[in-house]
Amino acid sequence: MGAVGQLAQVVVAGLTSGSIYALVALGFTMIFAVSGFISLLQGEYVILGGLIAIALSQWLGLPLPVAILAAVAGASLFGAIFQRLTLSPKRNLSPDAALIVTLGGAFVARGTAMVVFGKDPLSLPSFSGERPVAFGEVVVATQAFWIIGTLAAIAAALWAFFALTYTGKAMQACSQNATGARLVGIDLNAMGFISFVASAAIGAIAGVVIAPLNFVSYDEGLAVGIKGFIAAVLGGLGSYPGAVAGGILLGLAEGLSAAYISSQFKDAIAFVILLVLLLFRPGGLWGATR
């Protein structure tokens, strides 16, 4: 493979992994923009979505579309129950307290996943078959198209939601000025609940689409969540376009550093980016809404 083909292969891999990070970052951003705190549960939603879909489709024999819908519904239900029991605005938790509460929820989700699904890594078959698609020298797994397409679809759906619906505009108002939103009659409790459930659904969808490409294990939620969080910080916590751009940039940075520097830098580069951002641009490349 020539230099151009190698670069194209690296870019495709970076776009694929970056799309995964962007999906996780969108979940972080949705909660932070509306409620003002960071949820450490986001990575666990990804793992729960993938594991539930695998269990329902392979263990119980349900059709894959049904298993996927049930996985998203199951993760969303977990998020809804957790939010109502622990993070309702009526409890008036500080951001630091909410962070600790979601950390506890992450441990609960991880332990439950270990008991129910076991410790062995699991995977789904590719949605479009296992045979990759070749574009000249560049070989692309068909599941990569599903991952990138899912990100594009969710990003478009979020744009339409925030631009065209009353609830979306109300959530934007909460992110821009929570006190002002309350004064004009917007229910902050309801908006926080919707954002939390939506973030769980987005995380579960991410888990489903990556399950055919990577093995899913009960203990991977923290690693996935960290990458998504760094992507969100890179784009600017509270910025939805920034979450997408941050995820793509992080994926490309990892791929390029692994290909042209050393594969040992693949995971380290994310933390280097986070450190540089915290030192020189804590608001991220595109700023934040809060």
N, C-alpha and C positions, 0 to 999 in steps of 0.2 A: 504494500500500500504506500502511495506517495505521500509527500508532506501535506498536500492539500486534502487528500482523502482522509488522512489521519486527523487533521484539524476538524474536518466536517464530522467525522465519527465522534470526536470528543465533544463537539458542540451539540450534537444530537443527544448524547448521553447527559450532558449538562442541562439541556432543556427538559429532559425527562425527569431527572432528579429535582431540578429547580421547580418544576410544576408541582411536585409533591410538597416541597417546602412551602410553596406559595399557598397551596390549599390549607396547610396547617396554619400558616401565618394569617390567613383570612379569618380563621376561627379566633385566634388571639386578638386580632384587630377589632372584630365585631364586639367582643365583650368589653375590651378596654375603652373603645370609643363611646359606648353607651353607659357603662357602669363605673369606669375609671379604675378598674383593678385588673391584674393579670391572673388568669386561670391556669394553674399547672395541670389541669385535667385534659388539656387539649390533645396531648400525645396519646393518652389512654383511650380517647374516643376513636382514634385511628386504629388502634389495636383491637378494641372491642368490635368495631365495624367489620374488620377483616375476619376475626375469629368467629363471630356469629354467622357471617355469610358462609364461611367454610363448613361450620358445623351443620347448618341447615341444608346446604346443598349436597355435601358429601356423606354426612352421617345419617341424615333423615331423608335424603333423596328428593328434596324439594327442587322444583325448577329454579335455575339460577336467578332469573329476574325476581321471582318471589322471595328467594333467600336474600337478595340484595335489598329489596324494599323492607323486609323484616329486620335486617341488620341495621339499616338507617333508623327505622322506627324504634328498635330496641335501645340503641345508643342515645337517641333523642329522649326516650322515656327516662333513661337513667339520668340524663342531664336535667330534665324537668323536675324529677323528684328531688335530686340533690339541691337544685337551686331553691326550691320551695322550702326545703327543710333547713337549709344552712345559710343561704346567701340572699334571701329576700331583703330588699332595701328597708323594710320595716324593722329589720334587726340592727340597722345603722352600723354595720361593720366598717372599720377603717380598711384602706387598701392593704395594709400589712396583715391585718387579721384575716381578710379574705384570702390573701396569698397562702397563709398557713392552713386555712380551712380547705382550700382546693388541693394543697399538698396531701392532707389527710385523705381527701376523696380519691386522689390518685393511688395511694397505697391500698385503699379499699377496693378500687377497680382492679388493680393489678393482682391482689390476692384472690379476688373472686374469679378472675380469668384463669389463674393458675389452677384453682380447684375444679372449675367447670371444664376447661378445655385441655388441661394437662400442660406439661412443660416442653413437649416436643414442638419444634417449629412446623407450621402447617402452611399450605399454599392452595390456591385455586388454579384450575386450568385457564389458559389464556382465553379471553372472550372471543377472539377471532382466529383461533388455531395457533399452533406452536411454530409454524414455519415463518421465519422473518421475511421482510421485504427488502430487496436490494435496490439501491439507487446508485448504479455504477459501483464504486468501491465501498460505498457506505451501506452497512447492513443495519436495519432498524427492526426491533421486535415489534410485532403488531400491537402489543399491549401499550407501547409507548404512545401510539396514536390515541388510545383510549384515555391515557393519563393527561396528555396535553389537551385533548378535546374536552375532557371533563373540566379542567381548569378554565378553559375558554367559555364553556357553557355556564359555569357557576359565576364567573366574573360578569358575563352579560346579564344573567338573571339578577345579580345583586344591583347592577347599574339600573335595570328596569325597575326593580323594587324600590330603590331609593329615589329615583327620578319620577316615578309615575304613581306611587301609592301613598295614601295618607299615613299609613303605619311607617313606611320607609322615611318619609319626611319628618315624622315625629321622632324617629330614632336619630336622625341627623340633628334635629334640634336639641335632643338630650346630649349629644356629643359636643355640640358647640357651646351650649349654655344650659346646664341642668336646672339652675334656679329659674331662669327665664322660661324654660319649657314647663316647669311646674306651675308657674304663675299663669300661663295661658291654658292650663287645664290638661296638660299631657300627663298621663299616668306613668310615672317613672318605674313603678313596680312592674307594670305590664311590659314596658319596653325592655327592662332588664331581663325579664323572664323570656321574652321572645328572642333576644340576642343570645341568651345562654343556650336555648334549645336549638337555635339555628346554627350556632357554632358546633354543637354536638353532632348535628346532622351533616355538616360540611366535613367534620373530622371523620365520621363514619364512612362517608362516600370516598374520601381519600384512602381509607383503609381497604375498602373493597377493590378499588381500581389498582392498588399497588400489590394486592395479594398474589396475583398471577406472576408478577415480576420478581418479587422478593418474598422469602419465607416470612411468615408472621409468627411471632412468639410473644407470650404474655408479658415478658420483661423488657420489651423494646420501646414502650411508650415514652420513657424519659428521653432516650436518644432522639426519637422522632420529634418530641416536643421541643427539645433544645434547638434543633435545626430550624424548626418553624418559628420559634421565638426570635432567633438571631435574624432570620429573614424579615420578620415583622419590624424589628428594631432598625435593620438596614434601610427598609423603605420608609420608616417613620410610624411608630405606634399610633394607631388611630386613622391612618390613611389606607383606604382600600386599594387604590391603584398602586400605592407604595408597597403594600404587602405582596402583590403580584410581581412587581418589578424586583423587589428585594429577594423573593424566592428564586426567580430566574437568574439574577445576578449571582446569588450564592451558589446555585447549582453549577453555573458556568465557571465560577472561580474555583470550586472544588475540582471539577473535571480538568481544567487547564493546569492547575497546580499538580494534580496527580500525573498527568501525561507528560508535562514538560519540566517538572522539578523532581518530585518523588511521590510515589503513592502513599508514603508515610505522612505527607502533608494534607491528605484528603480531608481528614477530620480536623486537623489542627487549624486549617485555614479559616474555618468558621469562627473559632475562638479568637484568632488574630483579628479578624474583621470586627468582631464584637468589641474587643479591647480598644481598637483604633477609634471606633465610633464613640464609645463611652468617653474617651479622652478628648477627641477633637470635634465630634458632631453628635452629641447625645440625642438630638431630635431626629436623627436619621437623615437620609438623603433628600427626602421629600417633606420633612417636618411631620408634626403630629397635630391632631385636632383638639387635644386637651392640653 
